[in-house]
């Protein structure tokens, strides 16, 4: 977004109104960009989209995620809207499948993800006679998927293997002005052939296809027999989200009921959904995998938006910052070769990369992003803005004592998470209730993290917590980083909600953001000051 466009945002009034204006302006900008990158919409496609929008533009009442799960368990045909590149879309489908299995109604899983002509490969994989690499080869995954979404779908296939569920491949390639209707008809016939009498079906298909006159009508026609209760489960419908945001409900609402037998899950901001679609469009247009292009785009976008919202000028021209994506170790070698990075610092940074951590080297004008997601880029952009402002090179290890080093990293994580919440309010941190479950049910490493973080939260309340000293002295750099990240996300989450509710002014946040914390004990006391100030802030806890 250009500085000229940003300057047209309304003058700040209160953070909520300012954020709504920021989100909607970014949404309009991204929508124009999508229109520029895609072919003009035909009249047939426009009519198809309008039919969907008529059924998904408003809601009747707020419900819980459990209400949706209950309705799914009572339905024979459940259609779930998919944002193909949004992990949460597939995760919601997986949870619905698990709930149906728990109720003793194992469903047939219908997936647009695989073309029907590759059904034999899917069957062989589920039977155990085909390995994962062979499955991806046989369904021509590398040729047909612009975005690497297999990690999002793998848990669905693993569930099907573990529970002996069948998967029906429903898609086919189609061209021409009525390709969407043709794909609806084809998918309906494929589902009708696969579905056994009395067997429930759970279908994951592109969201536009879920309008009642589209895929559901085609399935009813193809089955040629009475159909039991149907359920439509949309996800993150734009107009519904904006209505919730205007009402101040976008953080706490898990789902809404649109009509009888129709719901909408709210698990992500339309900005994030839209950005994932932009990534797909740009990757398809360029004929390359999105991982190669997304990190720099996301980082630049997030840095400019956060600079405007926080009123912290960009001290380094953002286009001159080198962005390195997941797994790219080459820049460390180059920096060492030019004598701009010592061996000890390079080893420390390499360990962070292997632990899938991100970091910024302001002094070298370089950023490493361990993930290509927009949320991740926004976190690092906020951290980069801060390091650039205080003229901190941002390299590790920091020349601090054990205690200050711990809190300097924690505050860095807090500022990063706060920045990502500004751009995606649906982001969630793990607070005490989730950490308590992690302590009881997690792996050995997860339990240790939960134990240390919960101990620190007790320490902040003035209770005795000797484990905190152990957190400062952790020799395992990865564990130390995960503990500081968890604490930072909790603080960043509370800072965001406190700002929205008037508990802590944005001016105070900016002052702390711009503080280099150079004096001994400054990081420790700043953390305690902020945690005490937002300690009673209520954070919406969502199950979805």
MONORHU-V35799 format. One record per pair of residues at least 12 apart in sequence whose ideal C-beta (glycine too) atoms are under 8 Angstrom apart, sorted by the first residue. I is the first residue (numbers start at 1). J is the second residue. D is the distance in Angstrom with one decimal. If there is no record, write none. Layout:
I|J|D + I|J|D
//
This chain:
1|25|8.0 + 1|26|6.9 + 1|29|6.0 + 1|301|6.8 + 1|304|5.4 + 1|305|6.5 + 3|304|7.6 + 5|25|7.4 + 5|29|6.9 + 6|304|6.8 + 6|305|7.6 + 6|308|4.5 + 8|25|7.7 + 9|21|5.5 + 9|22|6.4 + 9|25|6.2 + 9|308|6.8 + 12|506|7.9 + 14|502|7.7 + 15|499|5.2 + 15|500|5.6 + 15|506|5.9 + 16|248|7.0 + 16|500|5.6 + 18|309|6.9 + 19|309|7.5 + 19|422|6.7 + 19|425|7.5 + 19|500|7.8 + 20|245|5.9 + 20|246|7.0 + 22|305|6.6 + 22|308|7.5 + 22|309|6.1 + 22|422|7.7 + 23|245|7.1 + 23|269|7.2 + 23|271|6.1 + 23|423|8.0 + 24|242|7.1 + 26|271|5.9 + 26|305|6.6 + 26|423|7.8 + 27|238|7.7 + 27|270|6.1 + 27|271|5.9 + 27|274|6.5 + 30|271|7.2 + 30|274|5.0 + 30|275|6.6 + 30|278|6.0 + 31|274|7.1 + 33|278|6.5 + 34|274|7.3 + 34|277|6.7 + 34|278|6.0 + 34|281|6.2 + 37|278|7.5 + 37|281|4.9 + 37|282|6.4 + 37|285|5.9 + 38|281|5.9 + 42|177|5.5 + 44|177|4.7 + 44|178|5.8 + 44|180|8.0 + 45|177|7.8 + 45|180|6.9 + 48|180|5.3 + 48|181|7.5 + 48|208|6.5 + 48|214|7.3 + 49|208|6.3 + 51|211|5.0 + 51|213|5.6 + 51|214|7.0 + 52|207|7.3 + 52|208|4.8 + 52|210|7.3 + 52|211|4.1 + 52|214|7.3 + 53|239|7.7 + 54|211|7.6 + 55|211|5.0 + 55|212|6.2 + 55|232|8.0 + 55|258|7.2 + 55|259|7.6 + 55|262|7.1 + 56|211|7.6 + 56|234|5.3 + 56|237|4.4 + 56|239|7.4 + 56|240|7.1 + 56|258|6.4 + 56|264|6.7 + 57|237|7.3 + 57|239|4.5 + 57|240|7.3 + 58|239|6.8 + 58|240|6.8 + 58|243|6.9 + 58|258|7.4 + 59|240|5.4 + 59|243|7.4 + 59|256|3.7 + 59|257|6.4 + 59|258|5.2 + 59|264|6.5 + 60|256|7.5 + 60|257|5.2 + 60|258|6.6 + 60|259|6.7 + 61|256|6.8 + 61|257|5.3 + 62|249|7.1 + 62|253|5.4 + 62|255|7.7 + 62|256|5.5 + 62|257|8.0 + 63|254|7.7 + 63|255|5.1 + 63|256|6.3 + 63|257|5.1 + 63|263|6.8 + 64|254|5.7 + 64|255|6.6 + 64|543|7.5 + 65|254|4.3 + 65|255|5.5 + 65|265|7.2 + 65|542|7.4 + 65|543|5.0 + 65|544|4.0 + 66|543|7.1 + 67|255|6.7 + 67|257|7.6 + 67|263|7.7 + 68|96|7.9 + 68|233|6.3 + 68|255|5.0 + 68|263|4.9 + 68|265|6.6 + 69|95|7.3 + 69|96|6.7 + 69|99|4.7 + 71|231|5.5 + 71|261|7.5 + 71|263|6.8 + 72|96|5.1 + 72|99|6.4 + 72|100|6.5 + 72|202|7.6 + 72|231|5.8 + 72|233|7.1 + 73|99|6.0 + 73|100|6.1 + 73|103|4.6 + 73|105|6.8 + 74|229|6.3 + 75|200|7.0 + 75|228|7.2 + 75|229|4.6 + 75|230|6.3 + 75|231|4.0 + 75|261|7.6 + 76|200|5.1 + 76|201|7.2 + 76|227|6.7 + 76|228|3.0 + 76|229|5.7 + 76|230|7.2 + 77|200|7.3 + 77|201|5.4 + 77|203|7.3 + 77|216|7.5 + 77|219|6.8 + 77|227|6.2 + 77|228|6.9 + 77|229|7.6 + 77|230|4.5 + 77|231|7.2 + 78|96|6.6 + 78|100|7.9 + 78|107|7.5 + 78|200|7.3 + 78|201|7.1 + 78|202|4.9 + 78|203|6.9 + 78|230|7.6 + 78|231|4.6 + 78|233|6.5 + 79|203|5.0 + 79|205|6.6 + 79|210|5.1 + 79|215|6.6 + 79|216|6.1 + 79|230|7.3 + 79|231|7.1 + 79|232|5.3 + 79|233|6.7 + 80|92|6.8 + 80|93|4.8 + 80|96|6.5 + 80|202|6.9 + 80|203|6.7 + 80|204|5.0 + 80|205|7.6 + 80|210|7.9 + 80|233|4.7 + 80|235|7.3 + 81|205|7.4 + 81|206|7.3 + 81|207|3.5 + 81|210|4.9 + 81|232|8.0 + 81|233|6.7 + 81|234|4.6 + 81|235|4.9 + 82|112|6.6 + 82|204|5.0 + 82|205|6.0 + 82|206|5.6 + 82|207|6.4 + 82|235|7.7 + 83|207|6.8 + 83|235|6.6 + 83|236|7.1 + 83|273|5.1 + 83|276|6.2 + 83|277|7.2 + 84|113|7.9 + 84|147|7.2 + 84|149|6.3 + 84|206|6.9 + 84|276|8.0 + 84|280|6.9 + 85|147|4.6 + 85|149|6.0 + 85|276|3.9 + 85|277|6.9 + 85|279|6.2 + 85|280|5.3 + 85|290|7.9 + 86|236|7.9 + 86|268|6.3 + 86|272|7.1 + 86|273|5.6 + 86|276|5.0 + 87|151|7.9 + 87|152|4.7 + 88|235|7.8 + 88|267|4.6 + 88|268|5.3 + 89|152|8.0 + 89|235|5.5 + 89|236|8.0 + 89|267|8.0 + 90|149|7.6 + 90|152|4.3 + 90|153|6.0 + 90|155|7.8 + 90|156|6.5 + 90|204|7.1 + 91|152|7.5 + 91|155|7.8 + 92|233|7.7 + 92|235|6.4 + 92|265|5.5 + 92|267|6.3 + 92|544|6.9 + 93|156|6.8 + 93|202|7.1 + 93|204|4.7 + 94|155|5.4 + 94|156|5.4 + 94|159|6.4 + 95|544|7.8 + 96|202|6.0 + 96|233|7.2 + 97|109|6.3 + 97|156|7.0 + 97|159|5.9 + 97|165|7.3 + 97|202|5.5 + 98|159|6.7 + 100|200|6.3 + 100|202|6.4 + 101|159|7.7 + 101|163|5.3 + 101|165|7.6 + 105|200|5.2 + 106|163|5.9 + 106|164|7.5 + 106|165|5.6 + 106|200|8.0 + 107|165|6.8 + 107|199|7.2 + 107|200|4.4 + 107|201|5.7 + 107|202|4.3 + 108|165|7.2 + 108|166|5.3 + 108|167|7.8 + 108|168|5.9 + 108|191|8.0 + 108|194|6.1 + 108|195|5.8 + 108|196|7.5 + 108|199|5.6 + 108|200|7.2 + 108|201|4.6 + 108|202|7.3 + 109|156|6.7 + 109|160|6.0 + 109|165|5.7 + 109|166|7.1 + 109|167|4.8 + 109|168|7.0 + 109|201|7.8 + 109|202|5.6 + 109|203|7.9 + 109|204|7.5 + 110|167|7.8 + 110|168|4.7 + 110|170|5.1 + 110|187|7.5 + 110|190|7.9 + 110|191|5.2 + 110|194|7.5 + 110|201|5.8 + 110|202|7.0 + 110|203|3.8 + 110|204|6.9 + 110|205|7.4 + 111|153|7.6 + 111|156|7.4 + 111|167|6.0 + 111|168|7.1 + 111|169|6.3 + 111|170|6.2 + 111|171|7.8 + 111|203|7.9 + 111|204|5.5 + 112|170|5.5 + 112|171|4.7 + 112|187|7.0 + 112|204|6.4 + 112|205|4.6 + 112|206|6.1 + 112|209|7.9 + 113|149|7.6 + 113|153|5.5 + 113|169|7.9 + 113|171|7.2 + 113|204|7.3 + 114|139|5.4 + 114|167|7.7 + 114|169|3.8 + 114|170|7.8 + 114|171|6.5 + 115|139|7.2 + 115|144|7.3 + 115|169|6.1 + 115|171|4.9 + 115|172|5.6 + 115|173|7.0 + 116|168|7.9 + 116|169|4.7 + 116|170|6.1 + 116|171|6.5 + 116|172|5.7 + 116|186|7.2 + 116|190|4.8 + 117|169|7.8 + 117|172|7.1 + 118|138|6.3 + 118|139|4.3 + 118|140|7.4 + 118|169|5.8 + 119|168|7.4 + 119|169|4.8 + 121|134|7.8 + 121|135|5.8 + 121|138|3.7 + 121|139|5.5 + 122|135|7.4 + 122|139|7.3 + 122|167|5.3 + 122|169|5.4 + 124|138|8.0 + 125|157|6.9 + 125|161|7.8 + 126|157|7.5 + 126|160|5.7 + 126|161|5.7 + 126|165|7.9 + 126|166|7.2 + 126|167|6.4 + 128|161|7.3 + 132|154|7.7 + 135|157|8.0 + 136|150|6.5 + 146|280|5.5 + 146|283|4.2 + 146|284|4.6 + 146|289|7.2 + 146|290|6.4 + 147|276|7.7 + 147|279|6.4 + 147|280|5.2 + 147|283|6.1 + 147|289|7.6 + 147|290|4.9 + 148|289|6.5 + 148|290|7.3 + 148|291|6.5 + 156|204|8.0 + 166|194|7.0 + 168|190|6.1 + 168|191|5.9 + 168|194|3.9 + 168|195|7.7 + 168|201|7.9 + 169|190|7.2 + 170|186|7.7 + 170|187|4.1 + 170|190|5.0 + 170|191|6.1 + 170|203|7.3 + 170|205|7.0 + 171|183|6.9 + 171|186|8.0 + 171|187|6.8 + 172|186|5.0 + 172|187|7.9 + 174|186|7.2 + 180|208|7.1 + 180|209|7.1 + 180|214|7.5 + 181|214|7.7 + 183|209|7.5 + 184|209|6.0 + 184|214|5.3 + 184|215|4.8 + 184|218|4.4 + 185|218|5.2 + 185|222|7.7 + 187|205|6.8 + 187|209|7.7 + 187|215|6.3 + 187|218|7.3 + 187|219|7.9 + 188|215|6.6 + 188|218|3.7 + 188|219|4.4 + 188|221|6.8 + 188|222|4.0 + 189|222|5.1 + 191|203|6.8 + 191|219|5.8 + 191|222|7.1 + 192|219|6.8 + 192|222|4.0 + 192|223|4.9 + 192|224|7.7 + 195|223|7.3 + 197|225|7.9 + 200|228|7.9 + 203|215|7.6 + 207|234|6.3 + 207|235|6.8 + 210|232|5.5 + 210|234|6.2 + 212|232|7.2 + 216|230|6.1 + 216|232|7.0 + 229|261|6.9 + 230|261|6.1 + 231|261|5.5 + 231|262|7.6 + 231|263|7.4 + 232|258|7.8 + 232|261|6.5 + 232|262|4.3 + 232|263|7.2 + 233|263|5.4 + 233|264|7.6 + 233|265|6.4 + 234|258|7.0 + 234|262|7.3 + 234|263|7.1 + 234|264|4.3 + 234|265|7.2 + 235|264|6.8 + 235|265|4.8 + 235|267|6.7 + 235|268|7.9 + 236|264|7.5 + 236|265|7.1 + 236|266|6.3 + 236|267|6.6 + 236|268|5.3 + 236|269|7.6 + 236|270|6.1 + 236|273|5.2 + 237|264|5.0 + 238|270|4.6 + 240|256|6.2 + 240|258|7.7 + 240|264|5.4 + 240|266|7.3 + 241|266|6.4 + 241|269|6.9 + 241|270|5.2 + 242|270|7.6 + 244|256|7.7 + 244|266|6.7 + 245|425|7.7 + 250|266|7.4 + 250|269|7.7 + 250|425|5.6 + 250|426|7.3 + 251|425|5.7 + 251|426|7.5 + 251|497|7.4 + 251|540|4.6 + 252|540|3.8 + 252|542|7.0 + 253|266|5.3 + 254|266|6.3 + 254|267|7.7 + 254|542|5.1 + 254|543|6.4 + 254|544|4.6 + 255|544|7.0 + 265|544|6.3 + 266|426|7.5 + 266|544|7.9 + 267|426|6.5 + 267|544|5.3 + 268|424|7.3 + 268|426|5.1 + 269|423|7.9 + 269|424|4.8 + 269|425|6.1 + 269|426|5.1 + 271|374|7.9 + 271|423|6.7 + 271|424|6.5 + 272|374|5.7 + 272|375|7.1 + 272|424|5.1 + 272|426|7.4 + 275|298|7.3 + 275|374|4.9 + 276|374|7.7 + 279|293|7.8 + 279|294|5.2 + 279|297|7.9 + 279|372|7.9 + 282|297|7.7 + 290|372|6.8 + 291|325|6.0 + 291|326|6.4 + 291|372|5.1 + 292|325|6.9 + 294|325|7.6 + 294|372|4.1 + 295|323|5.2 + 295|324|7.6 + 295|325|4.2 + 295|326|7.7 + 295|369|4.4 + 295|372|5.1 + 295|377|6.3 + 296|323|3.9 + 296|325|7.8 + 298|369|7.9 + 298|372|7.1 + 298|373|7.4 + 298|374|4.8 + 298|376|7.8 + 298|377|3.4 + 298|378|7.4 + 299|318|8.0 + 299|321|7.5 + 299|323|5.2 + 299|367|6.2 + 299|369|6.7 + 299|377|4.6 + 299|380|6.6 + 299|381|5.4 + 299|384|7.9 + 300|318|5.4 + 300|319|7.2 + 300|323|7.9 + 301|374|7.8 + 301|377|7.7 + 302|374|7.2 + 302|377|5.2 + 302|378|4.0 + 302|381|3.9 + 302|382|7.6 + 302|419|7.2 + 302|420|7.9 + 302|423|6.1 + 303|318|5.2 + 303|381|4.1 + 303|384|6.5 + 303|385|6.3 + 304|318|6.6 + 305|422|7.6 + 305|423|6.2 + 306|378|7.1 + 306|381|5.8 + 306|382|5.4 + 306|385|6.0 + 306|419|5.1 + 306|422|6.3 + 306|423|7.3 + 307|385|6.1 + 309|422|5.7 + 310|382|8.0 + 310|385|7.1 + 310|419|7.9 + 310|506|7.5 + 310|509|7.6 + 310|510|5.8 + 310|513|6.5 + 311|506|7.9 + 311|510|6.3 + 312|385|5.5 + 312|386|7.8 + 312|389|5.7 + 312|510|6.6 + 312|513|6.6 + 312|514|6.8 + 314|385|7.1 + 314|388|7.1 + 315|388|4.6 + 315|389|6.0 + 315|391|7.9 + 316|362|7.1 + 316|365|6.2 + 316|388|4.9 + 320|365|5.9 + 321|365|5.1 + 321|366|7.1 + 321|367|5.9 + 321|384|7.2 + 322|365|6.3 + 322|366|4.8 + 322|367|7.1 + 323|367|5.2 + 323|369|6.6 + 324|366|6.7 + 324|367|6.8 + 324|368|4.9 + 324|369|7.1 + 325|369|5.8 + 325|372|6.1 + 326|369|6.8 + 326|370|5.7 + 326|371|6.3 + 326|372|6.4 + 327|353|8.0 + 328|368|7.4 + 329|350|7.1 + 329|353|6.6 + 331|366|5.7 + 331|368|7.5 + 332|346|5.3 + 332|349|6.1 + 332|350|6.5 + 332|353|8.0 + 335|361|7.8 + 335|364|6.0 + 335|366|7.4 + 340|364|6.0 + 341|364|7.3 + 341|395|7.5 + 344|397|7.8 + 345|395|5.4 + 345|396|6.7 + 345|397|7.6 + 348|396|4.9 + 348|397|5.5 + 348|477|7.5 + 349|368|7.6 + 349|395|7.6 + 349|396|6.5 + 351|477|5.4 + 351|478|7.3 + 352|396|7.1 + 352|477|7.6 + 352|481|6.9 + 353|368|6.4 + 353|370|6.9 + 355|477|7.3 + 355|478|4.3 + 355|481|6.3 + 356|370|4.5 + 356|371|7.5 + 357|370|5.9 + 357|481|5.7 + 358|370|4.7 + 358|371|7.3 + 358|376|6.4 + 358|379|7.2 + 358|380|4.9 + 359|380|7.5 + 359|394|6.9 + 359|396|7.0 + 360|380|5.8 + 360|383|5.6 + 360|384|4.2 + 360|387|5.8 + 360|394|4.8 + 361|393|6.6 + 361|394|5.4 + 361|395|5.7 + 362|384|6.4 + 362|387|4.1 + 362|388|5.1 + 362|391|7.6 + 362|392|6.3 + 362|393|5.7 + 362|394|4.4 + 363|393|3.2 + 363|394|6.7 + 363|395|6.6 + 364|393|7.5 + 364|395|7.9 + 367|380|5.9 + 367|384|6.1 + 374|423|7.3 + 374|424|7.0 + 375|420|4.9 + 375|424|5.7 + 375|427|5.9 + 376|420|7.7 + 378|416|7.9 + 378|419|5.4 + 378|420|4.0 + 378|422|7.6 + 378|423|4.9 + 378|424|7.0 + 379|413|8.0 + 379|416|3.5 + 379|417|6.2 + 379|419|6.2 + 379|420|4.7 + 380|416|6.5 + 381|419|6.4 + 382|415|5.3 + 382|416|4.9 + 382|418|6.7 + 382|419|2.6 + 382|420|7.1 + 383|412|5.5 + 383|415|6.2 + 383|416|4.7 + 383|419|7.7 + 385|419|7.7 + 385|513|7.9 + 386|412|7.4 + 386|415|5.6 + 386|513|5.6 + 386|514|7.5 + 389|513|7.5 + 389|514|5.4 + 390|514|6.5 + 390|515|7.3 + 390|516|4.0 + 391|516|7.7 + 392|516|6.4 + 400|523|7.2 + 401|520|7.3 + 402|472|4.6 + 402|473|6.2 + 403|472|5.6 + 403|521|7.9 + 403|524|5.4 + 404|517|7.7 + 404|520|6.8 + 404|521|6.6 + 404|522|7.2 + 404|523|4.6 + 404|524|5.9 + 405|523|7.9 + 406|471|6.9 + 406|472|5.1 + 406|480|7.7 + 406|484|6.3 + 407|523|3.9 + 407|524|4.8 + 407|526|7.4 + 407|527|4.4 + 408|517|6.1 + 408|523|4.3 + 409|481|7.3 + 409|484|4.3 + 409|488|7.5 + 410|484|4.5 + 410|487|4.9 + 410|488|4.6 + 410|491|7.1 + 410|527|6.1 + 411|488|6.8 + 411|491|7.7 + 411|517|7.2 + 411|523|6.1 + 411|526|6.4 + 411|527|5.9 + 411|530|7.9 + 412|488|6.9 + 413|484|5.8 + 413|485|4.9 + 413|487|7.3 + 413|488|2.5 + 413|489|6.4 + 413|492|7.0 + 414|487|7.9 + 414|488|4.1 + 414|489|7.4 + 414|491|4.1 + 414|492|4.1 + 414|495|6.6 + 414|530|7.5 + 415|488|7.9 + 415|492|6.8 + 415|513|6.1 + 416|488|7.2 + 416|492|6.9 + 417|429|6.5 + 417|488|6.1 + 417|489|4.5 + 417|491|7.9 + 417|492|3.1 + 417|493|6.5 + 418|492|4.0 + 418|493|7.9 + 418|495|5.0 + 418|496|5.4 + 418|509|7.6 + 421|492|6.8 + 421|493|6.7 + 421|496|4.2 + 422|496|7.2 + 425|496|7.8 + 427|493|7.9 + 428|493|7.7 + 428|542|6.7 + 429|486|7.9 + 429|489|3.9 + 429|490|5.3 + 429|492|7.0 + 429|493|4.1 + 429|539|7.6 + 430|486|6.3 + 430|489|7.1 + 430|490|7.4 + 431|490|5.9 + 431|493|7.4 + 431|539|6.0 + 431|541|6.7 + 432|454|6.6 + 432|457|6.1 + 433|541|6.3 + 434|541|7.9 + 435|450|4.5 + 435|453|5.7 + 435|454|5.3 + 435|486|7.7 + 436|450|7.4 + 436|454|7.0 + 438|450|4.2 + 439|451|5.9 + 439|454|6.7 + 445|479|7.0 + 448|479|6.7 + 449|479|6.9 + 449|482|5.3 + 449|483|5.7 + 449|486|6.1 + 451|467|6.6 + 452|467|5.8 + 452|468|7.7 + 452|470|7.1 + 452|471|4.7 + 452|483|5.1 + 453|483|6.1 + 453|486|4.8 + 453|487|5.8 + 453|490|7.6 + 455|467|3.8 + 455|468|5.7 + 455|471|7.4 + 456|468|5.4 + 456|471|6.5 + 456|483|8.0 + 456|487|5.9 + 457|490|7.6 + 460|528|7.2 + 460|531|5.1 + 460|532|7.4 + 460|535|6.8 + 461|535|7.6 + 471|483|5.5 + 491|527|7.3 + 491|530|6.2 + 491|531|5.9 + 491|534|7.3 + 493|539|5.6 + 494|531|7.8 + 494|534|4.1 + 494|535|7.6 + 494|537|4.5 + 494|539|6.2 + 495|509|6.4 + 495|530|6.8 + 495|534|5.8 + 497|534|7.8 + 497|537|5.2 + 497|538|7.2 + 497|539|5.6 + 497|540|7.9 + 498|533|7.2 + 498|534|4.3 + 498|537|4.5 + 501|537|7.3 + 503|533|7.4 + 503|534|6.5 + 503|537|6.1 + 504|533|5.8 + 504|534|6.2 + 512|526|6.2 + 512|530|6.7
//
